[in-house]
Amino acid sequence: MSSPKIGLIGKPNVGKSTIFSALTEASAEIANYPFTTTKPNVGITYFPVECPHPLVGGECNPREGFCDSGKRYVPITVIDVPGLIEGASHGKGMGNEFLENVRDSDAIILVFDASGRTSLDGSVLEESLDLGTSEIAMVRNELQAWFSRMLGNGWEKFSRKADSSGQPVVQSLQEKLGSFGITQGKTHLILASAPFPAKLALWTETDFGDFARIAFELVKPVILVGNKADLVDHPPKIGEESRFVSADFELAASRAKKAGLVMDADTSLDPVGSLTDPQKNAIERINSVFSRSWVKRLRIILAEIVRDRLRYIVVFPVYDEKKWTDKEGNVLPDAFLMEKGSTAEDLAYKVHSEIGRGFIRAIDCRTGMVVARDHQLSDGDVIKIVSKA
């Protein structure tokens, strides 16, 4: 089962690798110089949801992720890609090698330096010169310029063939957009948002740019996250909706929890057992930042992205509608993240393409009711698919 992918992008030295390590508990090279990351780090983090296993009186057996104290932790893929500098869309720095790494990301976290102490090329500044506006604009421009160039590559031949085929524009565009994870439904949404020419041969550079801009607004959302909140006393005003974090403190909290030194609540770390004075002082400093109303924890931001921006729900497919097990007797082995509005038939295809093609009906295991292929799924549904396959 493929999990949703979230890309971490930004200019060099803004703390992407530290955020990656805090989210995934995986090691990534972290240092105070540009291009510490020269190839993408890929790791798994987890999205917590209520697990329905108490309703069947048995512990669940997750195939992926895990369950703890009634919470099911569903895997999310995180990609920390090399730092982006101005001109990357034309090959400068890591260039298109960087940008190719965000091709199949479902959402993108654009990390910027909230303290303003990192220049556009990633070098560390002695004083705060820019609170994020320039680097946000630079990264967005490079991202959109890259997508626009990819869309326009070989356009003359492609558009001539597509226009002569007589098939709908949205269908023709899938030849270009499928590898970017943009479905026909999402393409419809983009095309409806601006007056694009009906014939593809009439599209210009402006149309490619508009398509790229709208894509990153509507179907591949870019979420702004200002790092290094521990170095400033108040949230910088950048004129856009942003979240602010401290990657260093998040990583310290993750490691302290893993070492059994603290219990980690959303706004504070609670000491466990007897700690040294330096450990107590470190926890107090971390808590003083986490308790600020404008500072958010990474896991809260992750939940917002999954629920509110990507609009995912969690559905549990099973084989036995009474015991909520698979054929081997494992209780609730799978938890699928599905886009809101997905149907029972969509779930069947996600389980396996043959299951989808052989779809007969589905059963809502909570109610025992039979539902049709176009039945819209709800968050937390437990569903049995009946198929010829």
FENVENGI-V740294 format. One record per pair of residues at least 24 apart in sequence whose C-alpha atoms are under 10 Angstrom apart, sorted by the first residue. I is the first residue (numbers start at 1). J is the second residue. D is the distance in whole Angstrom. If there is no record, write none. Layout:
BEGIN
i = <I:I>
j = <J:J>
d = <D:D>
END
This chain:
BEGIN
i = <1:1:1:1:1:1:1:1:1:1:2:2:2:2:2:2:3:3:3:3:3:3:3:3:3:3:3:4:4:4:4:4:4:4:4:4:4:4:4:4:5:5:5:5:5:5:5:5:5:5:5:5:5:5:6:6:6:6:6:6:6:6:6:6:6:6:6:6:6:6:6:6:6:7:7:7:7:7:7:7:7:7:7:7:7:7:7:7:7:7:7:8:8:8:8:8:8:8:8:8:8:8:8:8:8:8:8:8:8:8:9:9:9:9:9:9:9:9:9:9:9:9:9:9:9:9:9:9:9:9:10:10:10:10:10:10:10:10:10:10:10:10:10:10:10:10:10:10:10:10:10:11:11:11:11:11:11:11:11:11:11:11:11:11:11:11:11:11:11:11:11:12:12:12:12:12:12:12:12:12:12:12:12:12:12:12:12:13:13:13:13:13:13:13:13:13:13:13:13:13:13:13:14:14:14:14:14:14:14:14:14:14:14:14:14:14:14:14:14:15:15:15:15:15:15:15:15:15:15:16:16:16:16:16:16:16:16:16:16:16:17:17:17:17:17:17:17:18:18:18:18:18:18:18:18:18:19:19:19:19:19:19:19:19:19:19:19:20:20:20:20:20:20:20:20:21:21:21:21:21:21:21:21:21:22:22:22:22:22:22:22:22:22:22:22:23:23:23:23:23:23:23:23:24:24:24:24:24:25:25:25:25:28:32:32:32:33:33:33:33:34:34:34:34:34:34:34:34:34:35:35:35:35:35:35:35:35:35:36:36:37:37:37:37:37:38:38:38:38:38:38:39:39:39:39:39:39:39:39:40:40:40:40:40:40:40:40:40:40:41:41:41:41:41:42:42:42:42:42:43:43:43:43:43:43:44:44:44:44:44:44:45:45:45:45:45:45:45:45:46:46:46:46:46:46:46:46:46:46:47:47:47:47:47:47:47:47:47:47:47:47:47:48:48:48:48:48:48:49:49:49:49:49:49:49:49:50:50:50:51:51:51:51:51:52:52:52:52:52:52:52:53:53:53:53:55:55:55:56:56:56:56:56:56:57:57:58:58:58:58:58:59:59:59:60:60:60:60:60:60:60:61:61:61:61:61:61:61:61:62:62:62:62:62:62:63:63:63:63:63:63:64:64:64:65:65:65:66:72:73:74:74:74:74:74:75:75:75:76:76:76:77:77:78:78:78:78:79:79:79:80:83:83:83:84:84:84:84:84:84:84:84:85:85:85:85:85:85:85:86:86:86:86:86:86:86:87:87:87:87:87:87:88:88:88:88:88:88:88:89:89:89:89:89:89:89:89:89:89:89:90:90:90:90:91:93:95:95:96:96:96:98:99:99:99:99:100:100:100:100:102:102:103:103:103:103:103:103:103:104:104:104:104:104:104:105:105:105:105:106:106:106:106:106:106:106:106:106:106:106:107:107:107:107:107:107:107:107:107:107:108:108:108:108:108:108:108:109:109:109:109:109:109:109:109:109:110:110:110:110:110:110:110:110:110:110:111:111:111:111:111:111:111:111:111:111:111:111:111:112:112:112:112:112:112:112:112:112:113:113:113:113:113:113:113:113:114:114:114:114:114:114:114:114:114:114:114:114:114:114:114:114:114:114:115:115:115:115:115:115:115:115:115:115:115:116:116:116:116:116:116:117:117:130:130:131:131:131:131:131:132:132:132:132:132:132:132:133:133:133:133:133:134:136:136:136:136:136:140:140:140:141:141:143:143:143:144:144:144:144:144:144:144:144:144:145:145:145:145:146:146:147:147:147:147:147:147:147:147:148:148:148:148:148:148:148:148:148:149:149:149:149:150:150:150:150:151:151:151:151:151:151:151:152:152:152:152:152:152:152:155:155:155:155:156:156:156:156:157:158:158:159:159:159:159:159:160:160:160:160:161:161:162:162:162:163:163:163:163:164:168:168:169:169:169:169:172:173:180:181:181:182:182:182:183:185:186:186:186:186:187:187:187:189:189:189:189:190:190:190:190:190:190:191:193:218:218:219:219:220:220:221:221:221:222:222:223:223:223:225:225:225:226:227:229:229:229:229:229:229:230:230:230:230:230:230:231:232:233:233:234:234:234:234:235:235:235:235:242:243:243:243:243:243:243:244:244:244:244:244:244:245:245:245:245:245:245:245:245:246:246:246:246:246:246:246:247:247:248:249:249:249:249:249:249:249:249:250:250:250:250:250:252:252:252:253:253:253:253:256:265:265:266:266:266:266:266:266:266:267:267:267:267:267:267:306:306:307:307:307:310:310:310:311:311:311:311:311:312:312:312:312:312:312:312:312:313:313:313:313:313:313:313:313:313:313:313:314:314:314:314:314:314:314:314:314:315:315:315:315:315:315:315:315:316:316:316:316:316:316:316:316:317:317:317:317:317:317:317:317:317:317:317:317:317:317:318:318:318:318:318:318:319:319:319:319:320:320:320:320:321:321:321:321:321:321:321:321:321:321:321:322:322:322:322:323:324:324:324:324:324:325:326:332:335:335:335:336:337:338:338:338:339:339:340:340:340:340:341:341:341:341:341:342:342:342:342:342:343:343:343:343:343:343:343:343:344:344:344:344:344:344:344:344:344:344:345:345:345:345:345:345:345:346:346:346:346:346:347:347:347:347:347:348:348:348:348:348:348:351:352:353:354:354:354:355:355:355:355:355:356:356:356:356:356:357:357:357:358:358:358:358:358:359:359:359:359:359:360:360:360:360:360:361:361:361:361:362:362>
j = <63:64:75:334:335:336:337:350:351:352:75:76:77:336:337:350:44:64:74:75:76:77:78:106:336:337:338:75:76:77:78:104:105:106:107:306:310:312:337:338:42:43:44:75:76:77:78:79:102:104:105:106:107:108:42:76:77:78:79:80:102:104:105:106:107:108:109:220:221:222:302:305:306:40:42:77:78:79:80:81:101:102:103:104:105:106:107:108:109:110:222:40:41:78:79:80:81:82:83:101:102:105:107:108:109:110:111:222:223:225:79:80:81:82:83:84:98:99:101:102:108:109:110:111:112:139:140:143:222:224:80:81:82:83:84:85:108:109:110:111:112:113:120:122:135:136:138:139:140:224:225:35:82:83:84:85:86:110:111:112:113:118:119:120:121:122:123:135:136:138:139:36:37:81:82:83:84:85:111:112:118:119:120:121:122:123:124:37:82:83:84:111:112:113:117:118:119:120:121:122:123:124:83:111:112:113:114:115:116:117:118:119:122:123:124:226:227:228:247:83:111:112:113:226:227:228:246:247:248:79:80:81:82:83:109:110:111:112:227:247:41:79:80:81:82:83:247:80:227:246:247:248:249:250:251:252:80:111:227:245:246:247:248:249:250:251:298:44:45:78:79:80:81:247:251:45:78:80:247:248:250:251:254:255:247:248:249:250:251:252:253:254:255:298:299:78:247:250:251:254:298:299:302:76:77:78:251:254:251:254:255:258:80:122:123:124:121:122:123:124:82:83:84:85:118:121:122:123:124:81:82:83:84:85:93:94:121:122:82:83:80:81:82:83:94:81:82:83:94:97:98:80:81:82:83:94:97:98:101:78:79:80:81:82:83:97:98:101:102:78:79:80:81:82:77:78:79:80:81:75:76:77:78:79:80:74:75:76:77:78:79:73:74:75:76:77:78:299:302:72:73:74:75:76:77:78:299:302:303:71:72:73:74:75:76:299:300:302:303:306:307:337:72:73:74:75:299:303:73:74:303:313:314:335:379:380:314:379:380:314:316:332:335:380:316:324:332:366:380:381:382:323:324:331:332:323:324:366:322:323:324:325:331:332:323:331:323:324:330:331:332:330:331:332:324:325:330:331:332:333:334:325:326:329:330:331:332:333:334:330:331:332:333:334:335:330:331:332:333:334:335:333:334:335:333:334:335:333:335:335:314:334:335:336:337:335:336:337:302:306:337:105:106:105:107:108:109:105:108:109:109:121:122:139:120:121:122:135:138:139:142:143:120:121:122:135:138:139:142:120:121:135:138:139:141:142:138:139:141:142:145:146:138:139:141:142:143:145:146:139:141:142:143:144:145:146:147:148:149:150:142:145:146:149:146:121:142:146:142:143:146:143:142:143:146:147:146:147:150:180:143:180:147:177:179:180:181:182:220:178:179:180:181:182:220:180:181:220:221:180:181:182:219:220:221:222:305:306:309:310:216:219:220:221:222:223:305:306:309:310:216:220:221:222:223:224:305:221:222:223:224:225:226:301:302:305:135:136:139:140:222:223:224:225:226:242:135:136:139:222:223:224:225:226:227:242:243:244:245:136:139:224:225:226:227:228:242:244:225:226:227:228:229:231:244:245:225:226:227:228:229:230:231:232:234:235:236:237:238:242:243:244:245:246:226:227:228:229:230:231:232:233:234:235:236:226:227:228:231:232:236:228:231:236:238:226:235:236:237:238:224:225:226:227:236:237:238:236:237:238:239:240:238:224:225:226:238:240:213:216:222:209:213:212:213:216:208:209:210:211:212:213:214:215:216:208:209:212:213:209:212:180:208:209:211:212:213:215:216:205:206:207:208:209:210:211:212:213:205:208:209:212:176:177:208:212:176:177:205:208:209:211:212:176:203:204:205:207:208:209:200:201:203:204:200:201:202:203:201:200:201:199:200:201:202:203:199:200:201:202:200:201:199:200:201:198:199:200:201:199:198:199:197:198:199:200:200:200:220:219:220:215:219:220:219:219:215:218:219:220:211:215:219:214:215:218:219:214:215:216:217:218:219:215:218:309:310:309:310:309:310:305:309:310:305:309:301:305:309:296:298:301:295:295:289:290:292:294:295:296:285:286:288:289:290:295:289:289:289:292:292:293:294:295:292:293:294:295:294:294:295:296:297:298:301:294:295:296:297:298:301:289:290:294:295:296:297:298:301:286:289:290:295:296:297:298:297:298:286:282:283:285:286:287:289:290:297:286:290:297:298:299:282:283:286:282:283:286:287:283:290:297:290:291:296:297:298:299:300:291:292:293:295:296:297:337:339:337:339:340:338:339:340:337:338:339:340:341:336:337:338:339:340:341:342:379:337:338:339:340:341:342:377:378:379:380:381:338:339:340:377:378:379:380:381:382:347:377:378:379:380:381:382:383:347:365:379:380:381:382:383:384:344:347:348:350:351:362:363:364:365:381:382:383:384:385:363:365:382:383:384:385:383:384:385:386:365:383:384:385:362:363:364:365:366:367:368:382:383:384:385:365:366:368:384:365:365:366:382:383:384:384:384:382:380:381:382:380:379:377:378:379:377:379:376:377:378:379:374:375:376:377:378:374:375:376:377:378:371:372:373:374:375:376:377:378:371:372:373:374:375:376:377:383:384:385:372:373:374:375:376:377:385:373:374:375:376:377:373:377:383:384:385:373:383:384:385:386:387:385:389:389:387:388:389:385:386:387:388:389:385:386:387:388:389:387:388:389:385:386:387:388:389:385:386:387:388:389:385:386:387:388:389:385:386:387:388:386:387>
d = <10:9:10:9:10:8:10:8:8:10:9:9:9:9:9:9:9:10:8:6:5:6:10:10:8:8:10:8:5:6:9:9:8:6:9:9:9:9:8:9:10:10:9:10:6:5:6:7:9:7:5:5:7:9:10:8:6:5:6:9:9:9:5:6:5:6:7:10:10:10:9:9:9:10:9:8:6:5:6:7:8:6:9:9:6:8:6:5:6:8:9:10:10:7:6:5:6:9:9:10:8:9:9:6:5:6:7:10:10:10:9:7:6:8:7:7:9:9:10:8:7:6:5:6:9:8:10:10:10:10:10:9:8:6:6:8:10:8:5:5:6:9:10:10:8:8:9:6:9:10:10:9:8:5:4:6:9:9:8:7:9:9:9:7:7:6:10:7:9:9:7:8:8:10:7:4:6:7:10:9:8:9:8:7:4:8:10:9:10:7:10:10:9:9:10:7:9:10:9:5:7:8:9:7:6:5:9:10:10:9:7:10:8:10:10:9:7:8:9:10:8:8:8:10:7:8:9:7:8:10:7:8:9:8:9:9:7:9:9:8:8:10:6:9:9:10:9:10:10:9:6:7:10:8:7:10:9:9:9:9:9:5:8:10:8:7:8:9:9:7:8:6:10:9:9:10:10:9:9:10:9:7:9:10:7:8:9:6:4:8:8:6:8:8:10:8:9:8:8:8:7:8:9:9:9:8:10:9:8:7:8:9:9:9:8:8:10:7:6:8:9:7:10:10:10:7:5:6:9:10:6:6:9:10:9:8:10:8:8:8:8:7:5:7:10:8:5:8:8:10:9:9:7:6:10:9:9:8:9:10:6:5:4:6:10:10:8:7:10:8:6:5:7:9:7:6:5:6:9:10:8:6:5:7:8:10:6:6:5:6:9:9:8:6:5:6:7:9:9:9:5:5:5:6:8:10:9:9:10:9:8:5:5:6:7:8:10:7:7:8:10:10:5:4:6:9:9:8:6:8:10:10:8:10:10:8:9:10:8:10:9:9:9:8:9:10:8:10:8:9:8:10:8:7:7:10:10:9:8:7:7:10:9:10:9:10:9:10:10:7:10:9:7:9:9:9:7:5:5:7:9:9:10:9:6:5:6:5:8:8:8:7:4:6:8:9:10:9:5:6:9:8:7:8:10:9:9:10:8:9:9:9:7:8:8:9:9:9:9:9:9:9:10:9:10:10:10:8:9:10:10:9:8:10:9:8:9:10:9:7:8:9:7:6:8:9:8:8:8:7:8:9:6:7:9:7:9:10:9:7:10:10:10:9:10:6:9:9:8:10:9:5:7:9:6:5:9:10:8:10:9:9:8:9:10:10:10:9:10:10:8:10:9:7:7:9:9:9:10:10:9:9:9:10:7:5:8:10:10:9:7:5:5:9:9:8:8:7:10:9:7:9:8:6:8:10:10:10:10:8:9:8:5:5:6:8:8:9:8:7:9:7:6:5:6:9:9:8:6:5:6:7:10:10:10:9:10:8:8:9:6:6:5:6:8:10:9:8:10:10:8:6:5:6:7:10:10:9:10:7:9:8:6:5:6:9:10:9:9:6:5:6:9:10:10:10:8:5:5:6:6:9:8:8:10:8:7:10:9:10:10:7:9:10:8:8:6:7:9:6:6:10:10:9:8:10:10:9:10:9:9:10:10:10:10:9:9:6:8:7:10:10:8:10:8:9:7:10:9:6:8:9:10:8:10:10:9:10:9:9:9:10:9:9:9:9:9:7:9:9:5:6:9:9:8:9:7:8:9:10:9:9:8:8:9:6:9:9:10:8:9:9:5:5:8:7:6:9:9:8:8:9:9:10:9:10:7:8:10:7:9:9:8:9:9:9:8:10:7:9:9:8:9:10:9:7:10:10:9:9:9:8:5:5:9:9:9:8:6:10:10:9:9:7:9:9:6:7:7:10:9:10:10:7:8:7:9:9:9:9:9:9:7:8:9:10:8:8:6:10:9:8:9:9:9:8:8:6:6:10:9:7:8:10:9:9:10:9:8:9:8:9:7:8:10:9:9:8:9:10:10:9:10:10:8:9:10:9:7:10:9:8:9:6:9:9:10:10:9:9:9:10:8:9:10:10:7:8:10:8:7:7:9:9:8:7:5:6:8:9:10:9:8:9:6:6:6:7:9:9:8:8:8:9:8:9:9:8:9:9:9:9:6:9:8:9:10:8:9:8:8:10:9:9:8:10:8:8:10:9:10:10:8:9:9:7:10:9:8:5:8:9:9:8:8:9:10:10:9:9:10:7:9:10:8:6:6:9:9:6:5:4:5:9:9:8:6:5:6:6:9:9:8:7:5:7:9:6:9:9:9:8:5:5:7:9:8:8:8:6:5:5:6:7:9:10:9:7:6:5:6:9:10:8:9:10:8:10:10:10:9:8:6:5:6:7:10:9:7:6:5:8:8:6:7:9:9:9:7:10:10:7:8:5:9:10:8:8:7:6:9:7:9:9:10:9:8:10:8:9:8:10:10:8:9:10:9:10:9:9:10:9:9:10:8:8:8:8:10:9:6:7:8:9:8:6:6:9:10:9:7:5:5:4:6:9:8:7:5:6:6:7:6:8:9:8:8:5:7:8:9:10:8:8:9:10:9:9:9:9:9:10:8:9:10:9:6:9:8:9:10:10:9:9:6:8:8:6:7:5:9:10:7:9:8:8:8:8:10:8:5:5:5:7:6:4:6:8:8:6:5:7:10:6:5:7:10:6:9>
END
